[in-house]
Amino acid sequence: MLDRLALILVIIGAINWGSIGLFQFDIVAWAFGGAASAVSRIIYTVVALAGIWCISLFFRDREELIEHKD
């Protein structure tokens, strides 16, 4: 469950970075009152932590990942 949540957050972060790169538009900053707002900074931090968590997927055995599948 935590792996899927982390992956969803990483995808959201990737979409946001894509919009910044292609359109110079930060969706999170727009939605939550600027990049320096407390809510935006929390979202950026949670997405970053999710990305760090997803690094662990590279070091897991494929069988371990399949066993936890529901």
Backbone as a chain_set.jsonl record, in Angstrom:
{"seq": "MLDRLALILVIIGAINWGSIGLFQFDIVAWAFGGAASAVSRIIYTVVALAGIWCISLFFRDREELIEHKD", "coords": {"N": [[0.827, -1.202, 0.0], [1.906, 1.258, 0.834], [3.886, 1.519, -1.08], [2.417, 1.926, -3.435], [1.092, 4.347, -2.855], [3.304, 6.029, -2.619], [4.238, 5.867, -5.241], [2.118, 7.052, -6.643], [2.315, 9.678, -5.652], [4.841, 10.344, -6.643], [4.306, 10.313, -9.369], [2.506, 12.463, -9.514], [4.285, 14.496, -8.805], [6.012, 14.319, -11.012], [4.324, 15.102, -13.083], [3.872, 17.737, -12.301], [6.512, 18.777, -12.468], [6.877, 18.417, -15.2], [4.994, 20.226, -16.215], [6.162, 22.568, -15.346], [8.574, 22.53, -16.771], [7.695, 22.482, -19.476], [5.744, 24.507, -19.741], [6.35, 26.526, -17.988], [4.84, 26.645, -15.658], [3.815, 26.175, -12.455], [1.942, 23.888, -10.994], [1.331, 23.134, -8.342], [2.119, 25.403, -6.854], [0.387, 27.263, -7.977], [-2.108, 26.22, -7.212], [-2.031, 26.307, -4.444], [-1.349, 28.824, -3.45], [1.198, 29.94, -4.084], [4.739, 29.2, -4.359], [6.15, 29.467, -2.012], [4.351, 29.178, 0.026], [3.072, 27.621, 3.001], [1.548, 25.26, 2.675], [2.184, 24.476, 0.042], [4.93, 23.99, 0.346], [4.851, 21.841, 2.109], [3.61, 19.922, 0.475], [5.552, 19.702, -1.576], [7.617, 18.611, -0.033], [6.499, 16.158, 0.862], [6.152, 14.854, -1.592], [8.829, 14.676, -2.371], [9.826, 12.968, -0.344], [8.36, 10.699, -1.005], [9.529, 10.105, -3.457], [12.107, 9.44, -2.605], [11.477, 7.173, -1.119], [10.649, 5.496, -3.208], [13.055, 4.854, -4.376], [13.878, 2.65, -2.987], [12.593, 0.572, -4.255], [14.205, -0.293, -6.315], [16.035, -1.924, -5.078], [14.814, -4.147, -4.136], [13.882, -7.596, -4.264], [12.32, -9.064, -7.078], [10.495, -11.116, -6.565], [9.763, -10.589, -3.946], [8.325, -8.231, -4.243], [6.18, -9.155, -5.749], [4.972, -10.959, -3.955], [3.761, -9.271, -2.082], [1.702, -8.261, -3.462], [-1.741, -7.61, -3.742]], "CA": [[0.0, 0.0, 0.0], [2.792, 2.422, 0.902], [4.561, 1.615, -2.378], [1.478, 2.528, -4.4], [0.906, 5.744, -2.487], [4.534, 6.723, -2.994], [4.275, 5.942, -6.695], [1.136, 8.07, -7.04], [2.881, 10.985, -5.345], [5.936, 10.587, -7.583], [3.678, 10.651, -10.65], [2.021, 13.839, -9.372], [5.466, 15.351, -8.877], [6.502, 14.316, -12.387], [3.412, 15.943, -13.87], [4.148, 19.123, -11.927], [7.796, 19.154, -13.089], [6.646, 18.521, -16.637], [4.313, 21.494, -16.501], [7.151, 23.641, -15.151], [9.519, 22.487, -17.881], [7.082, 22.769, -20.764], [4.898, 25.699, -19.77], [6.762, 27.423, -16.904], [3.658, 26.761, -14.805], [3.891, 25.299, -11.29], [0.563, 23.566, -10.617], [1.217, 23.152, -6.881], [2.17, 26.805, -6.422], [-0.855, 27.897, -8.428], [-3.249, 25.697, -6.467], [-1.942, 26.505, -2.995], [-0.979, 30.175, -3.047], [2.602, 30.28, -4.295], [5.723, 28.169, -4.024], [6.661, 29.667, -0.655], [3.307, 28.974, 1.031], [3.304, 26.456, 3.866], [0.923, 24.069, 2.092], [3.002, 24.08, -1.108], [6.184, 23.423, 0.832], [4.534, 20.512, 2.654], [3.379, 19.036, -0.662], [6.859, 19.444, -2.183], [8.373, 17.728, 0.865], [5.886, 14.825, 0.833], [6.483, 14.261, -2.896], [10.259, 14.332, -2.311], [9.953, 11.772, 0.492], [7.838, 9.581, -1.792], [10.568, 9.775, -4.424], [13.171, 8.744, -1.88], [10.948, 5.838, -0.806], [10.622, 4.709, -4.441], [14.405, 4.36, -4.637], [13.982, 1.317, -2.385], [12.052, -0.423, -5.18], [15.316, -0.817, -7.111], [16.843, -2.844, -4.301], [13.995, -5.265, -3.689], [13.757, -8.716, -5.189], [11.041, -9.074, -7.791], [9.601, -12.045, -5.883], [9.252, -9.896, -2.759], [7.312, -7.281, -4.698], [4.997, -9.907, -6.197], [4.328, -11.531, -2.782], [2.957, -8.271, -1.395], [0.601, -7.848, -4.328], [-3.039, -8.08, -3.232]], "C": [[0.868, 1.261, 0.0], [3.528, 2.625, -0.419], [3.666, 2.301, -3.411], [1.238, 4.005, -4.11], [2.13, 6.566, -2.888], [4.612, 6.891, -4.505], [3.298, 6.988, -7.221], [1.691, 9.467, -6.801], [4.031, 11.335, -6.282], [5.375, 10.956, -8.955], [3.135, 12.076, -10.62], [3.183, 14.82, -9.468], [6.022, 15.44, -10.287], [5.623, 15.178, -13.294], [3.669, 17.415, -13.567], [5.46, 19.603, -12.555], [7.662, 19.278, -14.594], [5.964, 19.826, -17.014], [5.244, 22.687, -16.298], [8.096, 23.69, -16.351], [8.914, 22.905, -19.215], [6.388, 24.127, -20.824], [5.297, 26.773, -18.757], [5.584, 27.715, -15.965], [3.736, 25.72, -13.701], [2.472, 25.078, -10.763], [0.371, 23.657, -9.104], [1.202, 24.588, -6.363], [0.879, 27.531, -6.797], [-2.037, 27.489, -7.543], [-3.234, 26.082, -4.99], [-1.312, 27.83, -2.586], [0.489, 30.519, -3.15], [3.54, 29.202, -3.793], [6.223, 28.283, -2.589], [5.598, 29.449, 0.422], [3.568, 27.68, 1.799], [2.731, 25.178, 3.249], [1.737, 23.567, 0.903], [4.293, 23.42, -0.654], [5.971, 22.041, 1.433], [4.337, 19.52, 1.515], [4.699, 18.7, -1.348], [7.663, 18.452, -1.343], [7.82, 16.305, 0.837], [6.198, 14.118, -0.489], [7.953, 13.854, -2.926], [10.489, 13.078, -1.472], [9.434, 10.533, -0.24], [8.856, 9.143, -2.839], [11.715, 9.019, -3.79], [12.722, 7.325, -1.529], [10.985, 4.943, -2.048], [12.005, 4.219, -4.85], [14.556, 2.947, -4.095], [13.448, 0.226, -3.305], [13.144, -1.041, -6.044], [16.08, -1.919, -6.392], [16.053, -4.032, -3.751], [13.992, -6.364, -4.737], [12.379, -8.673, -5.842], [10.04, -9.989, -7.101], [8.978, -11.401, -4.645], [8.151, -8.925, -3.147], [6.039, -7.997, -5.107], [4.263, -10.507, -5.01], [3.41, -10.545, -2.089], [1.783, -7.788, -2.233], [-0.702, -8.447, -3.8], [-3.874, -8.724, -4.297]], "O": [[0.602, 2.21, -0.738], [3.769, 3.759, -0.833], [4.123, 3.156, -4.169], [1.187, 4.819, -5.032], [2.001, 7.663, -3.431], [5.01, 7.948, -4.993], [3.623, 7.73, -8.147], [1.553, 10.344, -7.653], [4.184, 12.492, -6.673], [5.923, 11.828, -9.629], [3.285, 12.817, -11.591], [3.079, 15.852, -10.131], [6.455, 16.508, -10.719], [6.123, 15.893, -14.163], [3.682, 18.245, -14.476], [5.52, 20.701, -13.108], [8.274, 20.157, -15.201], [6.315, 20.455, -18.013], [5.131, 23.696, -16.995], [8.382, 24.764, -16.881], [9.557, 23.606, -19.997], [6.443, 24.814, -21.844], [4.65, 27.818, -18.677], [5.362, 28.849, -15.543], [3.725, 24.519, -13.973], [1.878, 25.973, -10.161], [-0.632, 24.193, -8.634], [0.369, 24.944, -5.53], [0.351, 28.32, -6.014], [-2.864, 28.324, -7.177], [-4.286, 26.176, -4.356], [-0.791, 27.943, -1.476], [0.982, 31.327, -2.363], [3.193, 28.4, -2.925], [6.674, 27.293, -2.013], [5.907, 29.526, 1.611], [4.213, 26.763, 1.29], [3.37, 24.127, 3.301], [1.958, 22.363, 0.769], [4.702, 22.402, -1.211], [6.821, 21.163, 1.283], [4.84, 18.398, 1.577], [4.945, 17.538, -1.671], [8.313, 17.558, -1.884], [8.59, 15.345, 0.794], [6.478, 12.92, -0.501], [8.287, 12.794, -3.454], [11.274, 12.214, -1.862], [10.001, 9.448, -0.112], [9.027, 7.948, -3.081], [12.236, 8.066, -4.37], [13.506, 6.382, -1.633], [11.316, 3.762, -1.949], [12.11, 3.253, -5.605], [15.278, 2.133, -4.672], [13.816, -0.938, -3.149], [13.023, -2.192, -6.463], [16.706, -2.76, -7.037], [16.587, -4.83, -2.982], [14.087, -6.103, -5.936], [11.395, -8.286, -5.211], [8.851, -9.672, -7.053], [7.811, -11.637, -4.334], [7.147, -8.813, -2.443], [4.939, -7.51, -4.846], [3.034, -10.568, -5.035], [2.374, -10.943, -1.556], [0.964, -6.997, -1.765], [-0.764, -9.628, -3.457], [-4.989, -9.168, -4.023]]}, "num_chains": 1, "name": "protein.A"}
